[in-house]
Amino acid sequence: KRMSVALADTGLFTPMVIQMIRVGEESGSLGQMLLELAKVFDGRVQSGVKRGLALLEPVLILGMGFLIAIIIISILMGILSVNDLAA
């Protein structure tokens, strides 16, 4: 049984992956096709990581700002409560 057929039967791989493996089997350059697939998916992973980090940065900045605001409010409330005790 050919590798492309076995992978197609699993239903876990996209048609592009199966087609590239099939072409590699037929041309005798399966190793080269698998390297090309690795490059394609590596590019997708790199793109996803960059996108995720680009989204994470503003969220972290907002979170830090919120944390600093809570600390400032806590300090001011402590100062005001001491002021109320003195008065």
Residue pairs with C-beta under 8 A, 6 or more apart in sequence:
2 22
2 25
3 21
3 25
3 30
4 18
4 19
4 21
4 22
4 25
7 13
7 17
7 18
7 21
8 18
17 37
20 33
20 36
20 37
21 30
21 33
21 34
21 37
23 33
24 30
24 31
24 32
24 33
24 34
27 33
